Amino acid sequence: MAKRKSDKNTTLIITEKPAAAAKIAAALSGATDEKITDKNKVSYYEFYKGEKKYIVGCAVGHLFGIQQIAKRGPFPNFEVEWKPAHNKKGGAFTKKYLTVLRKLAKEADEFIVATDFDVEGEVIGWNVVRFICKQKDARRMKFSLLTKQALDESFENLMPMLNWGAAVSGETRHYLDWFYGINLSRGLMKALSSTGTFRILSIGRVQGPALKIVVEREGEIGDFKSEPFWNVFLQVRDIKGQKLEVKYPKDIFNESELLRFRHLMGKKGEAKTSVSEKVVAAPVPFDLTTLQTEAYKNCGFTPTQTLKSAQNLYLLGAISYPRTSSQKYDASIGYDKILKRLKKYTSKVKYAVNLKPTEGKKSDPAHPAIYPTGEKIKIPERDKKIYDLIVKRFISCFCDSAVLDRKRVAVKVGGLGFSANGTQIREKGWMNVYPHGTKEVEIPTIDGEVDVLEIRTEEKETKPPRRYSAASLVKELEKKGLGTKATRAAIVETLYSRGYVREKSIEVTELGMRMCETLENYAPVILSEELTRLMTEELEKIENFSSSGGRDQLVKMKKGILDNAKKAIRVIAEGMTKNLKEMGKSLADANAVVWEQEREANTMDKCRVCGKGNLRVMYGKKFGRYFVSCDAYPDCKTTYSLPPKGMMKPARVKMADDRGQEIEELELCKECGFPLIQSFQKGRAPWKFCFNPECSTNEEMRKKKAEFKEKLASGEIEIVDGKIVDYVKGKKVRKKKVKKKK
C-alpha cells in the first residue's frame, strides 16, 4: 500500500459496525486495504484508488443520543439536545470510537455515509456528519447486501445526498420517544417515590398501548367462563367390513339433547364419499415480522433472538438486510445465481422449478424481502437454525403449489348427518422444502349402506382466548400499526424487564395490571393506540417525503409533530401531578405484591451452612450483579458468586403432583444436589448452571482461579489501582479493570 500522504485528497466512509467496515473496505479496495488499530484497539481501514485516499471508519451504532441539557428541570422537561452517548450509563465503550472518528474526520475533505439504509442508520450517519465531520450533507451508499458485487455497485452509484426524509423522521422519532418515555416514566417514579417506595418504572408512546393489549387479553381470559359441551361420534361399518368413526358437526351444549342420539344404535344409514382438490400456494418471502413469527414457531426463538441472529448473518454477508417490511424480491438480486450457489448448501434447490418467486402484499422502498446470498460462508452454530429457515423459505418461493386431496365421508342416519375428513398430499411442491403443519389423515372410501356399531360421546369445555407469545404480540403490534419493524421486539422485551409481564405464554403481573389501571384512571391517553398510530403515520409521511421537496418543509413537518406532542404531554403531566398520591398508592400496593412474589420466586432450599435460613438469588445494586446468599443474614453470611452478566433466577421444572396437577419444583444439579440457576441474557438462549464452587461441573473454573492465585503469588501478575497488570519477562503487556470487593 502506498505511503500515507499529508495533503488532503481523502474520503472518509462512515459505517455502522466493525464487521461492516471490514467488508466495505475489502470490497471497495479489492482486498488491498490496510487495517490500522489505534492504542484503544479501535480499527479502521485505508486504501487508495488512483491518487485518492479512502478511510473506512466505524460508528458502532449511536455515538450520540438525546439527553437533558440540565441535570434538574421542570416536569415535564423538553430542554434536550444531542450529546455523545458515552455520557450515559452503558455507553462508555463508544467514546474511543468517537475519538477515532474525530481524528479521521480531520484528515478528510469528502464524506460518504455507508450505514444501514434505514431510519436508524440514517440518523447514525447524519449525526456523525454534522457533529463530528462538521458538514451539512454527505454522499450516500445504498445497499442491502455486504457482498463485493453489491458494495461495488453501490459505490459506483452513490446518492448525491443523505436520505433526508429518513434522517429527519428518525430524529423526530428520537425526540418523541424521549419526550414521552422520560417525562411520563419520571411522573410514574415521582408518584411511587411519594409513598417511600422505589422501583424502576417506565412507559412510552408504544409501550403503553402494547401493555394495554396484553392487559385486555388478560381481562378476556379472566372474565371467561367455561361451558361444558359434548361431541357425538358414531362408529359405522359398510358391507365390505370397513369401519370408520364419524362425528356430528355441531357441539352439543345441552346435555339433555344427547338423548336424541340413543335411538341410532343398531340402525342403518347411508354413506357417501366425496374427494375435492385443494391447492396450497407456496409461501411468500420473509419480511422481518414473518421471520420472527416463523422462527418462534419452528425454532423456539424469541423475536429479539431472531433479529440478533439475522443481524449476525447479514454482517457475515450470508443474508440480505433483515430490517425490512417487504415481502417481494426484485429480479435485480439475481435469482438464478443465488439458487445455483445454494445447490452446494442443500439438495432441495431441485424443487425450485419456477422462474419467478411468489410475492406478498407488503413492500419496502429501502430493501427487498430477506434472502440468502448463497455465498460460501461458515455459519456460526448459534445462527444455523435461522439461516436454514431463510434458505428454505427462499427456495420454497420458487416451488410449485402443493396439491391436497381432501376426502369427506358423509353418513346420514335417522335424519341426522355425521362426517369424517381425511387429507392426502398428492403433490408436495413447496412442502418438500419448507416446514408445514399439514398432516396426512387416511380414511377409507365408504359408499352405500352402513351399520351403526357404537355411539360415543366426548365431554369438553370451551376455552378462553389464547395468551400472546412474544412473537404473536410483535405481529399484533404490526397489525395495529404500533412501533416499527426494528423496535417492536425491544418493546416486548421491555414489558418483561420492567416486570409488567412474565412467562413464555404472556401473563400480566399484578404490577402490569395496576400500571394499566392507574394510567386508565389518570392518564388514559398514554394507552391510546389511536394517538400512537397517528404519530407513526406522521413520521412515515416525513420518511417518504422526497428530498427534492426541500429540507425546510421537512423541518416544518418535524416542528408540527413535536409541538403537538409537547401540548399532549403537558396535559398528561398536569393530570399526573394533581393525582400524584392516588397514583403512588396504587402503584405501591402493586409493587409490594410483586416484591413478595419475586422474593418467593427467588427463594430456594435450606442453607447448607447454617441450616436455618434459605438460599436466595439477590441483586446487589452497588456492584450491579446477582449473587446467592442466605436470608438469615447477618447471623449467617454465606454467599455464592454468580456470573456478572444476565438476569439470574432459580431454575424450575414443571411436573405433576399426586393428583395430576401441574406444579413447579426446583431443578437440582445431578452431580451435587444444589439448585440450578438459570441465566437470561438479551438475545441469547437461557443457560442453566450449578453455582456450587465445589461441584465437579465447575472444575474448570476452579483450575482458572488456582492459576490466577499462583500468578499473583509468583509476581507474574499484580493488582495496581484496581487493575490487573500482567508481566511477561518483566514487561507490562495488558491491563484489565477489576471491581473492588467490599
C-alpha positions in Angstrom: 0.0 0.0 0.0 1.2 3.5 -0.8 2.6 5.6 2.0 0.1 7.9 3.8 0.1 11.5 2.4 -0.3 14.7 4.4 -2.2 16.7 1.8 -6.0 16.4 1.8 -7.5 14.4 -1.1 -9.2 12.0 1.3 -12.7 10.5 1.6 -14.0 9.2 4.9 -16.5 6.4 4.6 -18.7 6.2 7.7 -20.0 2.7 8.6 -22.2 1.4 11.4 -20.5 -1.7 12.8 -16.9 -3.0 12.8 -17.8 -6.1 10.7 -19.5 -3.8 8.1 -16.4 -1.6 8.0 -14.1 -4.6 7.2 -16.4 -5.9 4.5 -16.8 -2.5 2.8 -13.1 -1.7 2.9 -12.2 -5.1 1.5 -14.8 -4.9 -1.3 -14.0 -1.4 -2.5 -10.2 -1.9 -2.3 -10.2 -5.3 -4.0 -8.7 -6.6 -0.7 -5.7 -4.2 -0.8 -6.8 -2.2 2.2 -4.6 -1.7 5.3 -6.1 -2.3 8.7 -4.9 0.2 11.3 -5.6 -0.3 15.0 -5.0 2.6 17.4 -3.9 2.4 21.0 -7.5 1.9 22.2 -7.9 -1.1 19.9 -10.3 0.6 17.6 -9.6 -0.4 13.9 -10.2 1.5 10.7 -9.1 0.9 7.1 -7.2 2.8 4.5 -6.8 2.2 0.7 -6.1 4.1 -2.5 -8.0 4.4 -5.8 -5.5 6.2 -8.0 -4.4 9.4 -6.2 -7.5 9.3 -4.0 -7.2 8.0 -0.4 -10.2 6.4 1.3 -10.6 5.8 5.0 -13.3 3.5 6.3 -14.3 4.3 9.9 -16.8 2.7 12.3 -19.5 4.3 14.5 -20.7 1.2 16.4 -24.3 2.3 16.3 -25.4 5.5 18.0 -22.5 7.7 19.1 -25.0 10.4 20.1 -28.3 10.3 21.9 -31.0 12.7 23.1 -30.1 13.9 26.6 -31.5 16.5 29.0 -29.5 19.8 29.0 -29.7 20.5 32.7 -29.4 17.8 35.5 -32.6 19.1 37.1 -35.5 20.8 35.5 -39.3 21.2 35.4 -41.8 18.4 34.9 -42.4 17.9 32.0 -39.0 18.8 30.5 -38.4 19.4 26.8 -34.9 21.1 27.1 -32.8 18.4 25.4 -30.0 18.1 22.8 -27.9 15.5 21.1 -24.9 14.6 23.2 -22.2 12.0 23.0 -23.6 8.6 24.1 -20.6 7.9 26.3 -22.0 10.3 28.8 -24.9 7.9 29.5 -24.8 4.7 31.5 -23.7 1.7 29.4 -22.3 4.0 26.6 -18.7 4.4 27.9 -17.4 2.0 25.2 -18.5 4.4 22.4 -16.0 7.1 23.5 -13.0 5.5 21.9 -14.9 5.1 18.5 -16.0 8.8 18.8 -12.3 9.8 19.4 -11.1 7.9 16.4 -13.7 9.2 14.0 -12.9 12.8 15.1 -9.3 12.2 14.2 -10.2 10.6 10.9 -12.6 13.4 10.0 -9.8 16.0 10.3 -7.9 14.1 7.6 -10.8 14.1 5.2 -12.3 16.6 2.8 -15.1 14.4 1.5 -17.5 12.2 3.3 -19.7 9.1 2.4 -22.3 7.6 4.7 -22.4 3.8 4.4 -24.5 2.9 7.5 -27.5 0.6 7.3 -30.0 2.1 4.8 -32.9 2.6 7.1 -34.2 5.3 9.5 -31.8 4.5 12.4 -28.9 4.1 10.0 -29.6 7.5 8.5 -29.7 9.1 12.0 -26.4 7.5 12.9 -24.8 8.7 9.7 -26.2 12.2 9.9 -25.1 12.7 13.5 -21.5 11.7 12.5 -21.6 14.0 9.5 -23.0 17.1 11.4 -21.4 16.6 14.9 -18.0 15.0 14.1 -17.3 15.9 10.4 -18.9 19.4 10.8 -20.7 19.1 7.4 -24.2 19.9 6.3 -24.5 16.9 3.9 -22.7 13.9 2.5 -23.0 11.4 -0.3 -24.7 8.1 0.5 -24.2 4.4 -0.3 -27.3 2.4 -0.6 -27.1 -1.4 -0.3 -29.0 -4.4 1.0 -26.0 -6.9 0.9 -22.5 -6.8 2.3 -21.1 -8.7 -0.8 -18.4 -7.3 -3.1 -20.7 -7.0 -6.1 -23.4 -5.2 -4.1 -21.0 -2.8 -2.5 -19.1 -2.1 -5.7 -22.4 -1.2 -7.4 -23.5 1.0 -4.5 -20.1 2.8 -4.6 -20.4 3.4 -8.4 -23.9 4.7 -8.0 -23.6 7.0 -4.9 -26.6 9.0 -3.9 -25.7 12.7 -4.1 -27.0 13.5 -0.6 -28.3 11.8 2.6 -31.8 10.3 2.6 -33.2 13.4 4.4 -36.7 12.0 4.7 -35.4 9.1 6.8 -32.9 11.2 8.7 -35.5 13.8 9.9 -38.1 11.2 10.5 -35.6 9.3 12.7 -34.5 12.4 14.6 -38.2 13.3 15.2 -38.9 9.8 16.5 -36.0 10.1 19.0 -37.4 13.3 20.3 -40.9 11.9 20.6 -39.6 8.8 22.4 -37.6 10.9 24.8 -40.4 13.4 25.4 -43.0 10.7 26.1 -40.8 8.0 27.6 -38.6 10.0 30.0 -41.3 12.5 31.1 -44.1 10.0 31.7 -41.7 7.5 33.3 -40.5 10.2 35.6 -44.0 11.0 36.5 -44.7 7.4 37.5 -41.5 7.3 39.5 -42.4 10.5 41.3 -45.8 9.1 42.2 -44.3 5.8 43.5 -41.5 7.6 45.4 -44.1 9.8 47.2 -45.1 6.7 49.1 -41.5 6.0 50.2 -41.2 3.1 47.7 -38.7 2.6 44.9 -38.8 0.6 41.7 -37.7 1.4 38.1 -40.9 2.0 36.1 -41.2 3.1 32.5 -43.9 3.8 30.0 -43.8 5.2 26.5 -45.8 6.1 23.5 -45.7 2.5 22.1 -45.0 0.6 25.4 -48.3 1.9 26.8 -50.6 0.6 24.0 -48.6 -2.6 24.0 -49.2 -3.1 27.7 -52.9 -2.4 27.2 -53.2 -5.1 24.5 -51.9 -7.8 26.9 -54.0 -6.5 29.8 -57.1 -6.6 27.7 -56.4 -10.2 26.7 -55.8 -11.0 30.4 -59.2 -9.5 31.2 -60.9 -11.6 28.5 -59.3 -14.7 29.9 -60.2 -13.7 33.5 -63.8 -13.0 32.6 -64.2 -16.1 30.5 -66.5 -18.8 32.0 -66.0 -22.2 30.6 -69.1 -24.1 29.5 -69.3 -27.9 29.1 -70.2 -29.2 25.7 -70.3 -32.6 24.1 -69.2 -34.1 20.8 -71.1 -37.2 19.4 -69.4 -39.9 17.4 -70.7 -43.0 15.6 -68.7 -46.0 14.6 -70.1 -47.4 11.3 -69.3 -50.4 9.2 -70.0 -50.9 5.5 -70.8 -54.2 3.7 -67.1 -54.7 3.0 -66.4 -54.7 6.7 -64.6 -51.3 6.7 -65.0 -49.4 9.9 -65.0 -45.6 10.4 -65.8 -43.2 13.2 -67.8 -40.2 12.1 -68.6 -37.0 14.0 -71.8 -35.0 14.4 -70.8 -31.5 13.1 -72.3 -29.4 15.9 -71.2 -29.1 19.5 -74.0 -30.0 22.0 -74.3 -27.6 24.9 -77.5 -29.0 26.4 -76.8 -32.5 27.9 -80.4 -33.5 27.5 -80.0 -33.2 23.7 -77.8 -36.3 23.8 -80.9 -38.4 24.3 -81.9 -37.9 20.7 -78.8 -39.9 19.5 -79.5 -43.0 21.6 -82.1 -44.4 19.1 -79.4 -44.5 16.4 -77.7 -47.6 17.9 -78.0 -50.6 15.6 -79.7 -48.6 12.9 -78.7 -48.5 9.2 -77.5 -45.4 7.5 -76.3 -44.2 4.0 -72.7 -43.2 3.4 -71.3 -41.1 0.5 -67.6 -40.3 -0.2 -66.5 -37.2 -2.0 -63.0 -36.0 -2.9 -62.0 -32.4 -3.6 -58.8 -30.8 -4.6 -57.2 -28.1 -2.5 -54.3 -26.1 -3.9 -52.0 -24.5 -1.3 -49.8 -21.8 -2.7 -46.1 -21.5 -1.9 -45.2 -19.2 1.0 -44.3 -15.5 0.3 -40.8 -14.1 1.0 -39.8 -13.2 4.5 -40.2 -9.7 5.9 -38.8 -9.3 9.4 -42.1 -9.8 11.3 -42.9 -13.0 9.4 -39.3 -14.3 10.0 -39.7 -13.6 13.7 -43.1 -15.4 13.9 -41.9 -18.4 11.9 -38.6 -18.6 13.9 -40.7 -18.7 17.1 -43.0 -21.4 15.7 -40.3 -23.6 14.1 -37.1 -22.9 16.2 -38.4 -21.5 19.5 -36.5 -18.3 19.1 -37.9 -15.0 20.6 -38.2 -12.1 18.3 -35.2 -10.4 19.8 -33.1 -13.6 19.4 -34.2 -13.9 15.8 -33.3 -10.3 15.0 -29.9 -10.7 16.6 -29.2 -13.8 14.7 -30.4 -12.3 11.4 -28.2 -9.2 12.0 -25.1 -11.5 12.6 -25.9 -13.3 9.3 -26.2 -10.0 7.5 -22.8 -8.8 8.7 -21.3 -12.1 7.6 -22.7 -11.5 4.1 -24.9 -14.6 4.4 -28.2 -12.9 4.0 -29.7 -9.5 2.9 -30.6 -6.7 5.2 -33.1 -8.1 7.7 -34.9 -5.0 9.0 -37.3 -4.9 6.1 -41.1 -4.9 5.7 -41.1 -6.1 2.1 -42.5 -9.4 1.0 -41.2 -9.1 -2.5 -37.9 -9.9 -4.3 -36.6 -7.7 -7.1 -35.2 -9.5 -10.2 -32.0 -7.5 -9.8 -30.9 -9.7 -6.9 -30.2 -12.5 -9.4 -32.5 -15.4 -8.6 -30.6 -17.9 -10.8 -27.2 -17.1 -9.4 -28.4 -17.4 -5.8 -30.2 -20.7 -6.4 -27.1 -22.1 -8.2 -24.9 -21.2 -5.3 -27.4 -22.7 -2.8 -27.0 -26.1 -4.5 -23.8 -26.6 -2.6 -25.7 -25.9 0.7 -28.8 -28.1 0.1 -30.1 -30.5 -2.5 -33.6 -29.0 -2.0 -32.9 -26.5 -4.7 -34.0 -29.1 -7.2 -37.6 -28.3 -6.2 -37.3 -24.6 -7.3 -38.8 -25.1 -10.7 -40.4 -21.6 -11.3 -38.6 -18.7 -12.9 -40.4 -16.1 -10.8 -40.9 -16.2 -7.0 -44.2 -15.8 -5.1 -44.7 -12.4 -3.5 -46.8 -10.9 -0.7 -48.7 -7.7 -0.4 -46.2 -5.7 1.7 -43.3 -3.7 0.2 -40.4 -1.6 1.4 -38.8 1.1 -0.7 -35.4 0.7 1.0 -34.9 -3.1 1.0 -36.3 -6.2 -0.7 -37.6 -9.2 1.3 -34.9 -11.2 3.3 -33.0 -13.7 1.2 -29.7 -15.7 1.4 -26.8 -14.7 -0.7 -25.7 -18.2 -1.3 -22.1 -17.1 -0.7 -19.7 -19.8 0.8 -19.6 -18.6 4.4 -19.0 -20.5 7.6 -22.2 -20.0 9.5 -21.8 -19.9 13.4 -23.6 -22.7 15.2 -25.9 -20.3 17.1 -27.2 -18.9 13.8 -27.6 -22.1 11.7 -31.3 -22.6 12.5 -32.2 -19.1 11.4 -30.0 -19.3 8.3 -31.5 -22.7 7.4 -35.1 -21.3 7.8 -34.2 -18.3 5.5 -32.7 -20.6 2.9 -35.7 -22.9 2.9 -38.1 -20.0 2.7 -36.3 -18.5 -0.3 -36.2 -21.8 -2.2 -39.9 -22.5 -1.4 -40.9 -19.2 -3.1 -39.8 -20.7 -6.4 -41.6 -24.0 -5.9 -44.9 -25.2 -7.3 -48.0 -25.1 -5.1 -48.8 -28.1 -3.1 -51.9 -30.1 -4.1 -54.0 -31.9 -1.4 -56.8 -34.4 -1.8 -59.5 -33.6 0.8 -61.7 -36.7 1.3 -65.0 -36.5 3.1 -67.2 -39.4 4.1 -70.8 -38.1 4.9 -73.1 -40.5 6.8 -76.9 -39.9 7.3 -78.7 -41.9 10.0 -82.2 -41.3 11.3 -82.3 -37.9 9.7 -79.0 -36.8 11.3 -75.8 -36.1 9.5 -72.3 -37.2 10.5 -68.9 -37.0 8.7 -65.2 -37.8 8.8 -62.5 -35.9 6.9 -59.2 -37.1 5.6 -56.2 -35.4 3.8 -53.7 -36.9 1.4 -50.8 -34.8 -0.1 -51.0 -35.6 -3.8 -48.2 -33.2 -4.9 -45.9 -31.8 -2.2 -44.5 -28.9 -4.2 -43.0 -26.4 -1.8 -43.8 -28.8 1.1 -40.7 -30.7 0.0 -38.6 -27.7 1.2 -40.3 -25.6 3.9 -41.7 -26.7 7.3 -45.5 -27.0 7.2 -48.3 -28.2 9.5 -50.3 -30.3 7.1 -50.8 -33.8 8.5 -52.0 -36.7 6.3 -55.0 -38.4 7.6 -56.1 -41.6 5.8 -59.7 -42.7 5.8 -61.4 -45.5 3.8 -63.8 -44.8 0.9 -67.2 -45.8 2.0 -70.3 -45.6 -0.2 -73.8 -47.2 0.3 -75.4 -48.8 3.3 -73.7 -48.8 6.7 -74.5 -50.2 10.2 -74.1 -48.2 13.4 -71.9 -50.3 15.7 -71.3 -47.8 18.5 -72.3 -44.4 19.8 -69.6 -42.4 21.7 -69.8 -39.0 23.5 -66.9 -36.9 24.5 -67.2 -34.1 27.1 -65.2 -31.0 26.7 -65.1 -27.4 27.9 -65.0 -24.1 26.0 -61.5 -22.5 26.2 -60.7 -18.8 26.8 -58.7 -16.8 24.2 -55.1 -17.8 23.8 -52.4 -15.8 25.5 -50.0 -13.9 23.4 -46.4 -15.2 22.9 -43.6 -12.7 22.3 -43.8 -13.4 18.5 -47.6 -13.1 18.3 -47.5 -9.9 20.2 -45.0 -8.4 17.8 -47.3 -9.5 15.0 -50.2 -7.8 16.7 -48.3 -4.6 17.1 -47.5 -4.6 13.4 -51.1 -5.3 12.6 -52.2 -2.3 14.7 -49.5 0.0 13.2 -47.7 0.4 16.6 -43.9 0.7 16.7 -41.6 -0.1 13.8 -40.1 -3.3 12.4 -36.9 -2.6 14.2 -38.4 -1.6 17.6 -41.3 -4.0 18.2 -39.2 -6.8 19.6 -37.4 -4.4 22.0 -40.8 -3.1 23.2 -41.9 -6.6 24.2 -38.6 -7.2 25.9 -39.1 -4.0 28.0 -42.5 -5.3 29.2 -40.7 -8.3 30.6 -37.7 -6.4 32.0 -40.0 -4.0 33.9 -41.9 -6.8 35.5 -45.2 -6.0 33.7 -45.5 -9.4 32.1 -44.0 -12.9 32.6 -43.8 -16.4 31.2 -43.4 -17.5 27.6 -47.1 -17.6 27.2 -47.5 -13.9 28.3 -49.2 -13.4 31.7 -49.7 -9.9 33.1 -48.3 -9.4 36.6 -50.0 -7.5 39.4 -47.7 -4.6 38.7 -48.6 -4.6 35.0 -52.3 -4.8 35.7 -52.1 -2.0 38.3 -49.9 0.1 36.0 -52.5 -0.1 33.2 -55.4 0.6 35.7 -53.6 3.6 37.1 -52.9 5.1 33.7 -56.5 4.3 32.6 -57.8 6.3 35.5 -55.4 9.3 35.5 -53.7 9.4 32.0 -55.6 7.3 29.5 -54.1 9.0 26.5 -50.8 7.2 27.3 -52.5 3.9 26.4 -54.2 5.2 23.3 -53.5 3.2 20.2 -55.0 5.9 18.0 -52.6 8.6 19.2 -49.6 6.3 18.7 -50.8 5.2 15.3 -51.4 8.8 14.1 -47.8 9.8 15.2 -46.5 6.8 13.3 -48.3 7.9 10.2 -47.0 11.4 10.5 -43.4 10.0 10.9 -43.9 7.9 7.8 -45.0 11.0 5.9 -41.7 12.6 6.7 -39.8 9.5 5.9 -41.4 9.2 2.5 -41.1 12.9 1.7 -39.0 13.5 -1.4 -35.6 15.1 -0.6 -36.1 17.3 -3.7 -39.1 18.8 -1.9 -36.8 20.8 0.3 -35.4 20.4 3.8 -37.2 23.4 5.0 -40.5 21.6 4.6 -39.2 18.6 6.4 -38.1 20.8 9.4 -41.6 22.4 9.4 -43.3 19.0 9.5 -41.0 17.9 12.3 -41.8 21.1 14.3 -45.5 20.5 13.9 -45.3 16.9 15.3 -43.1 17.9 18.2 -45.3 20.9 19.1 -48.4 18.7 19.2 -46.5 16.1 21.3 -45.5 18.8 23.9 -49.0 20.0 24.3 -50.3 16.5 24.8 -47.6 15.7 27.4 -48.2 18.9 29.3 -51.8 17.9 29.7 -50.8 14.4 30.9 -48.2 15.8 33.3 -50.7 18.2 34.8 -53.1 15.3 35.5 -50.3 13.1 37.0 -49.2 16.0 39.3 -52.8 16.5 40.5 -53.3 12.8 41.3 -49.7 12.0 42.5 -50.7 10.5 45.8 -53.5 8.3 44.4 -51.3 7.1 41.6 -48.5 6.4 44.1 -50.6 4.4 46.4 -52.0 2.3 43.6 -48.5 1.5 42.2 -47.0 1.0 45.7 -49.7 -1.6 46.6 -48.9 -3.5 43.4 -45.2 -3.2 43.9 -45.5 -4.8 47.3 -47.3 -7.7 45.9 -44.8 -8.1 43.1 -41.8 -7.7 45.5 -43.2 -10.6 47.6 -43.8 -12.7 44.5 -40.2 -12.0 43.3 -38.9 -12.8 46.8 -40.7 -16.1 46.8 -39.7 -16.9 43.3 -36.0 -16.3 44.1 -36.0 -18.3 47.3 -34.5 -21.8 47.1 -33.9 -24.5 49.7 -32.1 -24.5 53.1 -28.7 -23.0 53.5 -26.0 -25.8 53.6 -24.0 -23.9 56.2 -26.5 -22.7 58.9 -29.4 -25.0 58.1 -31.8 -22.3 59.3 -32.1 -19.7 56.6 -32.9 -20.2 52.9 -30.7 -19.6 50.0 -32.0 -16.8 47.7 -30.9 -15.1 44.5 -30.2 -11.5 45.3 -29.2 -8.4 43.3 -26.6 -6.1 44.6 -27.2 -2.5 43.4 -23.7 -1.3 44.4 -21.9 -3.8 42.2 -24.6 -4.2 39.6 -24.8 -8.0 39.7 -26.6 -11.0 41.0 -25.4 -13.4 43.8 -26.8 -16.1 46.1 -26.9 -15.5 49.8 -28.6 -16.9 52.9 -31.6 -14.9 54.0 -30.6 -15.4 57.7 -28.1 -12.6 57.3 -26.4 -11.2 59.4 -26.5 -14.4 61.6 -25.3 -16.3 58.5 -23.1 -14.6 56.0 -22.9 -17.4 53.4 -22.7 -16.1 49.8 -22.0 -17.6 46.4 -20.9 -15.6 43.4 -22.8 -15.7 40.0 -21.7 -14.7 36.5 -21.5 -10.9 36.0 -23.8 -10.7 33.0 -27.5 -11.6 32.7 -30.6 -11.8 34.9 -30.5 -14.8 37.3 -33.4 -16.9 38.5 -33.6 -20.3 40.2 -34.2 -22.9 37.5 -37.5 -24.7 37.9 -39.1 -27.7 36.2 -42.8 -28.5 35.7 -44.2 -31.8 36.9 -47.4 -33.4 38.1 -48.3 -33.9 41.7 -50.1 -36.9 43.3 -53.4 -35.5 42.0 -52.1 -35.0 38.5 -52.0 -31.2 38.9 -49.1 -29.3 37.3 -46.6 -27.9 39.8 -43.2 -26.3 39.7 -40.2 -27.7 41.6 -36.6 -26.5 41.9 -34.3 -28.2 39.3 -31.4 -29.7 41.1 -27.8 -30.4 39.9 -27.4 -34.1 39.2 -23.8 -34.1 40.4 -24.1 -32.3 43.8 -27.8 -31.7 44.5 -27.5 -27.9 44.7 -30.3 -25.9 43.0 -29.5 -24.9 39.4 -29.6 -21.2 38.4 -30.9 -20.0 35.0 -29.3 -17.1 33.3 -31.2 -14.9 30.9 -29.3 -12.5 28.5 -30.9 -10.4 25.9 -30.8 -12.0 22.5 -29.4 -15.4 23.9 -31.0 -18.7 24.8 -31.4 -19.2 28.6 -28.4 -21.1 30.3 -28.6 -23.3 33.3 -25.6 -23.9 35.7 -24.7 -25.1 39.2 -23.4 -22.3 41.5 -21.7 -24.7 44.0 -18.0 -23.9 43.5 -17.1 -27.4 44.8 -19.3 -29.2 42.2 -17.5 -31.3 39.6 -19.2 -29.3 36.9 -17.2 -26.3 38.0 -13.8 -28.0 37.9 -12.5 -25.8 35.0 -13.4 -22.6 36.9 -11.5 -23.9 40.0 -8.4 -24.5 37.9 -8.5 -21.0 36.4 -8.9 -19.5 39.9 -5.9 -21.5 41.2 -3.8 -20.4 38.2 -4.7 -16.8 38.9 -3.7 -17.1 42.6 -0.4 -18.8 41.5 0.5 -16.0 39.2 -0.4 -13.4 41.8 1.8 -15.2 44.4 4.8 -15.5 42.0 4.6 -11.9 40.9 3.8 -12.7 37.3 0.7 -10.5 37.7 -0.3 -8.0 40.3 -3.2 -5.7 41.0 -2.4 -2.0 40.8 -5.1 0.7 41.4 -7.9 -1.9 40.9 -6.4 -3.2 37.6 -4.7 -6.5 36.8 -1.2 -5.9 35.4 0.3 -8.8 33.6 4.1 -9.0 33.3 5.9 -11.2 30.7 9.7 -11.2 31.2 9.4 -8.1 33.3 7.3 -6.1 30.7 3.8 -4.8 31.2 1.6 -6.2 28.5 -2.1 -5.6 29.4 -4.5 -4.0 31.8 -7.9 -5.1 32.8 -10.3 -3.4 35.3 -11.1 -5.3 38.4 -14.0 -4.5 40.7 -13.0 -3.9 44.3 -14.7 -6.2 46.8 -16.2 -4.6 49.9 
